[in-house]
Amino acid sequence: MTDGRAGYRALEQGAGDDPGLVVTLGECLVSFVARGPGPMSEAPDFARTIAGAEANVAVGLARLGVPAAFIGRVGADGLGTAILRRLRGEGVDVRHLVVDESASTGVMIRELRGVGASEVIYWRSGSAGSRMSAEGVEAAGELIDDASWLHITGVTPALSDDAADAVDAAVERARAAGATVSLDINLRLRLWSEARARTALAPLAGRCDVVLGGLDELAVVAGLAETVQAGDDVEPEAAADAVLAMGPRAVVVKLGDRGALEYHLEDGRTVSVAAPAFPVARVVDPVGAGDAFTAGYIATVLRGGSVAQALAAGNACGASVVATLGDQPGFPTRAELERLLEDAGPDTLR
């Protein structure tokens, strides 16, 4: 069996402008987001958007000109149709986005808060997205065989045992095909406890080439959550070293307005690369920024960019998203990302 890490080493040598196919799989939801700040109880109306970590990354990649395919399930309802139309319209390959006649599409409703955490309501129990299976992944096996990169997140294994089996099958198939495999931890404590998450995600991280996450998420997977709960700070390098010891080639720490770091091994020692945050004049909605970062990072690595360039692209994509309402509307195109990175200035393009 080919080790997927060989794929990541090949990408480090530079792939030019032929990035290859990225496949991702998971749950896709319809999100209703309050149009203005304030408590849920006072929100007068909501904007309907498409959400779901893996689908967000697929859309982000497609906008950046990277071929992307999404494997999943939606209900045979109007919301499922909206998802299909949106992803297809963005250029995402949805041949293996199955319409489930016996389950509904998941729904997320969330408020916007200027201060404190926003309330989020999920209607996803027994949803079509939670009914992914290893059999469904095998049906899309040829798609994974042709991929340069498989991207997964920690959300899908938390949805159900069948969904966890689907992720496992996808990783095995991608590694056998020599594709690079990345995991964005995306810890969702409404779906499982920290202990259960670590039990599932730590071995999964060890089978991936690149692991991405916030510092608190990496601390959970690294077994350092108790340090955080005790009020002690966890240094990014300590969390990254603990995750690197599990087997991945690189660990990316997403630090929001403090930028991002990548840690990887060179000649048996840990090397770090840092990139500052991209400035944002006003944060409108932070949800989706992490997925946008991941899309920018993957697209740049696939095109042979350096680690520093990949982190900078990820930061710029994340910044673009937090300045807009909803998960996907702010994802930049390739030309827009290039303008952001070139610091074109505030003038309107005419």
Legacy VTK file of the C-alpha trace (Angstrom):
# vtk DataFile Version 3.0
C-alpha trace
ASCII
DATASET POLYDATA
POINTS 350 float
0.000 0.000 0.000
1.326 3.441 -0.902
1.946 5.753 2.027
-0.041 8.969 1.574
2.896 10.906 3.040
4.742 10.318 -0.220
2.064 12.418 -1.885
2.742 15.317 0.456
6.476 15.103 -0.184
5.828 15.250 -3.916
3.643 18.314 -3.489
6.416 20.051 -1.559
8.534 19.861 -4.704
6.044 22.061 -6.541
3.075 21.141 -8.705
2.884 24.259 -10.858
-0.548 25.306 -12.033
-2.057 21.807 -12.260
-3.322 21.287 -8.718
-5.192 18.019 -9.261
-8.488 16.991 -7.685
-9.412 17.463 -4.029
-12.128 15.204 -2.613
-13.901 15.879 0.641
-16.831 14.246 2.358
-19.185 14.990 5.187
-22.363 16.722 6.241
-23.859 19.656 4.399
-26.467 21.807 6.125
-28.709 24.721 5.367
-27.909 27.548 7.755
-30.265 30.340 8.765
-28.201 33.241 10.107
-29.692 36.280 11.829
-29.226 39.332 9.646
-28.376 41.581 12.559
-26.654 41.320 15.939
-28.592 40.434 19.050
-30.161 37.480 20.852
-31.970 34.740 18.955
-35.235 35.667 20.654
-35.151 39.133 19.099
-33.930 38.281 15.587
-36.590 39.489 13.115
-35.318 37.665 10.033
-32.599 35.331 8.842
-30.447 34.873 5.759
-30.400 31.358 4.298
-26.936 30.090 3.415
-25.272 26.740 2.803
-22.943 25.417 5.509
-20.970 22.359 6.587
-17.212 22.326 7.101
-16.265 19.942 4.302
-18.668 21.447 1.772
-17.320 24.888 2.674
-13.798 23.759 1.857
-14.963 22.289 -1.463
-16.581 25.591 -2.434
-13.529 27.541 -1.285
-11.262 25.384 -3.429
-13.532 25.605 -6.470
-13.526 29.395 -6.267
-9.726 29.292 -6.160
-9.689 27.251 -9.363
-8.917 23.876 -7.770
-11.099 20.959 -8.952
-13.132 19.783 -5.960
-15.620 16.981 -5.361
-17.962 16.487 -2.407
-19.272 13.136 -1.169
-22.319 13.191 1.106
-26.077 12.898 1.492
-28.938 15.394 1.541
-32.656 14.927 2.004
-35.201 14.748 -0.800
-36.535 18.162 0.160
-36.235 21.764 -0.934
-33.260 22.370 1.326
-31.414 19.432 -0.178
-32.177 20.811 -3.619
-30.776 24.194 -2.560
-27.540 22.526 -1.478
-27.209 20.581 -4.717
-27.838 23.657 -6.828
-25.413 25.780 -4.828
-22.531 23.331 -4.861
-23.064 22.480 -8.527
-23.273 26.181 -9.349
-19.954 26.761 -7.596
-18.349 24.135 -9.807
-18.093 21.384 -7.196
-18.445 17.807 -8.502
-21.611 16.507 -6.808
-22.007 13.192 -8.643
-21.683 11.419 -5.292
-23.878 13.755 -3.269
-26.741 11.313 -2.769
-30.367 12.381 -2.338
-31.820 10.337 0.529
-35.551 9.740 0.093
-36.057 8.708 3.719
-34.233 11.409 5.694
-34.319 15.184 5.888
-31.586 17.735 5.278
-29.892 19.059 8.406
-30.588 22.616 9.530
-28.572 25.069 11.608
-29.958 28.331 13.003
-27.645 30.854 14.612
-27.629 34.353 15.961
-24.968 37.040 15.641
-23.409 38.497 18.757
-21.114 41.470 19.055
-20.080 40.277 22.510
-19.853 36.689 23.763
-20.597 33.391 22.072
-23.486 33.126 19.622
-26.342 30.709 20.259
-26.616 27.959 17.656
-29.559 25.568 17.215
-29.136 22.337 15.234
-31.850 20.167 13.709
-29.662 17.337 12.471
-30.495 14.196 14.503
-31.085 11.377 12.024
-30.454 13.724 9.112
-29.407 12.517 5.689
-25.886 13.750 6.318
-25.526 11.541 9.390
-26.403 8.481 7.298
-23.207 8.415 5.275
-21.660 4.960 5.114
-18.565 3.088 4.028
-20.616 1.608 1.189
-21.348 5.096 -0.103
-17.657 5.934 -0.042
-16.786 2.753 -1.907
-19.323 3.724 -4.577
-17.243 6.874 -5.049
-13.985 4.931 -4.901
-12.794 5.782 -8.408
-13.188 9.471 -7.584
-10.900 9.093 -4.565
-8.448 7.015 -6.614
-8.062 9.971 -9.008
-7.610 12.576 -6.268
-4.410 14.358 -5.335
-5.796 15.240 -1.921
-8.501 13.999 0.458
-9.756 16.424 3.105
-11.755 15.322 6.147
-12.823 16.949 9.403
-13.611 15.883 12.938
-17.281 16.742 12.480
-18.271 13.739 10.380
-16.967 10.965 12.679
-18.990 12.552 15.499
-22.303 12.310 13.629
-22.795 8.537 13.780
-20.942 5.232 13.733
-21.779 4.832 10.051
-20.398 8.280 9.266
-17.217 7.438 11.180
-16.899 4.256 9.106
-17.296 6.351 5.948
-14.386 8.573 6.965
-12.261 5.537 7.787
-12.992 3.981 4.390
-12.164 7.216 2.572
-8.830 7.589 4.368
-7.851 3.999 3.626
-8.732 4.388 -0.043
-6.877 7.697 -0.367
-3.752 6.366 1.322
-3.765 3.315 -0.929
-3.944 5.644 -3.941
-1.058 7.802 -2.687
-3.132 10.937 -2.128
-2.331 13.485 0.552
-4.822 13.344 3.448
-5.623 16.311 5.673
-7.713 16.511 8.837
-9.210 19.714 10.211
-10.123 18.860 13.789
-13.233 21.081 13.919
-14.113 19.989 17.446
-17.879 20.013 18.089
-18.563 19.437 21.772
-22.319 19.346 21.166
-21.739 16.110 19.298
-19.344 14.384 21.680
-17.200 14.908 24.760
-13.529 15.855 24.698
-12.626 12.350 25.852
-14.608 10.657 23.072
-13.282 13.115 20.519
-9.668 12.408 21.466
-10.246 8.647 21.409
-11.524 8.903 17.828
-9.432 11.739 16.418
-5.974 10.963 17.800
-5.576 7.728 15.784
-7.197 9.420 12.781
-4.643 12.237 12.995
-1.887 9.647 12.926
-3.110 8.390 9.548
-3.122 11.843 7.967
-0.377 13.932 6.389
-1.572 17.346 7.558
-3.550 18.128 10.713
-5.110 21.572 11.125
-6.871 23.093 14.104
-7.149 25.835 16.640
-4.815 25.628 19.623
-7.597 24.436 21.950
-8.627 21.740 19.449
-5.066 20.512 19.014
-4.702 20.440 22.799
-7.640 18.043 23.047
-6.256 15.681 20.401
-2.787 15.929 21.958
-4.105 14.985 25.389
-3.369 18.415 26.861
-6.965 19.432 27.556
-6.501 19.092 31.306
-3.751 21.691 31.163
-6.152 24.110 29.489
-8.917 23.342 32.000
-6.494 24.074 34.832
-6.060 27.562 33.436
-2.514 27.000 32.184
-1.504 28.047 28.694
-0.525 25.447 26.123
2.234 26.594 23.824
1.569 25.956 20.123
4.855 24.088 19.771
3.996 21.725 22.626
0.619 20.876 21.106
2.123 20.522 17.632
4.944 18.276 18.845
2.464 15.995 20.606
0.356 15.687 17.439
3.410 15.258 15.189
4.465 12.343 17.366
1.259 10.584 16.277
2.499 10.449 12.689
1.336 13.365 10.501
3.848 15.193 8.312
2.731 18.687 9.341
0.558 20.415 11.916
-1.069 23.783 11.199
-2.172 25.918 14.136
-4.900 28.426 13.277
-4.711 31.362 15.681
-7.344 33.714 14.240
-6.319 37.345 14.668
-2.840 36.174 15.706
-2.160 34.516 12.368
-1.135 30.915 11.781
1.783 28.555 12.298
2.921 25.355 10.635
5.143 22.835 12.373
6.789 20.034 10.420
9.748 17.715 10.787
13.020 18.216 8.964
15.943 15.888 9.661
14.344 14.763 12.906
13.735 18.228 14.331
10.626 20.381 14.469
10.649 23.418 12.184
8.075 26.195 12.490
6.854 28.730 9.951
4.656 31.675 10.969
2.401 34.043 9.046
0.736 37.131 10.551
-3.013 37.606 10.468
-4.555 39.457 7.552
-6.035 42.758 8.809
-9.832 43.019 8.971
-11.488 46.401 9.452
-14.731 44.950 10.797
-15.693 41.392 11.720
-19.227 40.685 10.503
-19.470 36.918 11.011
-16.539 34.685 12.045
-18.157 31.352 11.118
-16.579 29.712 8.086
-13.229 31.477 8.423
-11.418 28.289 9.447
-12.759 26.432 6.418
-11.719 29.296 4.143
-8.237 29.182 5.676
-8.036 25.477 4.915
-9.101 25.999 1.302
-6.492 28.713 0.779
-3.784 26.620 2.409
-4.544 23.471 0.392
-4.845 25.342 -2.912
-1.467 26.996 -2.408
0.321 23.779 -1.398
-1.166 21.991 -4.407
0.179 24.705 -6.700
3.664 24.281 -5.269
3.667 27.316 -3.003
5.869 27.544 0.058
4.580 26.956 3.570
4.724 30.702 4.242
2.691 31.376 1.084
0.146 28.715 2.022
-0.332 30.196 5.501
-0.625 33.724 4.085
-3.233 32.583 1.565
-5.166 30.832 4.308
-5.121 33.926 6.495
-6.313 36.118 3.623
-9.153 33.713 2.762
-10.242 33.594 6.397
-10.209 37.365 6.640
-12.337 37.647 3.513
-14.972 35.405 5.072
-15.228 37.122 8.460
-16.044 40.364 6.670
-19.277 38.899 5.233
-22.439 37.196 6.525
-22.651 33.403 6.224
-20.165 30.597 5.711
-19.586 30.709 1.948
-20.457 34.127 0.453
-17.108 35.693 1.370
-14.896 32.953 -0.079
-12.594 34.712 -2.570
-11.917 33.718 -6.142
-8.327 33.164 -7.210
-8.121 36.655 -8.704
-9.602 38.198 -5.562
-7.146 36.321 -3.376
-4.234 37.510 -5.497
-5.427 41.103 -5.131
-5.719 40.674 -1.368
-2.214 39.278 -1.136
-0.851 42.044 -3.316
-2.488 44.585 -0.984
-4.256 46.404 -3.805
-5.570 48.987 -1.348
-9.033 50.289 -0.523
-9.884 51.786 -3.898
-12.794 50.234 -5.762
-11.858 48.423 -8.961
-13.684 49.986 -11.904
LINES 1 351
350 0 1 2 3 4 5 6 7 8 9 10 11 12 13 14 15 16 17 18 19 20 21 22 23 24 25 26 27 28 29 30 31 32 33 34 35 36 37 38 39 40 41 42 43 44 45 46 47 48 49 50 51 52 53 54 55 56 57 58 59 60 61 62 63 64 65 66 67 68 69 70 71 72 73 74 75 76 77 78 79 80 81 82 83 84 85 86 87 88 89 90 91 92 93 94 95 96 97 98 99 100 101 102 103 104 105 106 107 108 109 110 111 112 113 114 115 116 117 118 119 120 121 122 123 124 125 126 127 128 129 130 131 132 133 134 135 136 137 138 139 140 141 142 143 144 145 146 147 148 149 150 151 152 153 154 155 156 157 158 159 160 161 162 163 164 165 166 167 168 169 170 171 172 173 174 175 176 177 178 179 180 181 182 183 184 185 186 187 188 189 190 191 192 193 194 195 196 197 198 199 200 201 202 203 204 205 206 207 208 209 210 211 212 213 214 215 216 217 218 219 220 221 222 223 224 225 226 227 228 229 230 231 232 233 234 235 236 237 238 239 240 241 242 243 244 245 246 247 248 249 250 251 252 253 254 255 256 257 258 259 260 261 262 263 264 265 266 267 268 269 270 271 272 273 274 275 276 277 278 279 280 281 282 283 284 285 286 287 288 289 290 291 292 293 294 295 296 297 298 299 300 301 302 303 304 305 306 307 308 309 310 311 312 313 314 315 316 317 318 319 320 321 322 323 324 325 326 327 328 329 330 331 332 333 334 335 336 337 338 339 340 341 342 343 344 345 346 347 348 349
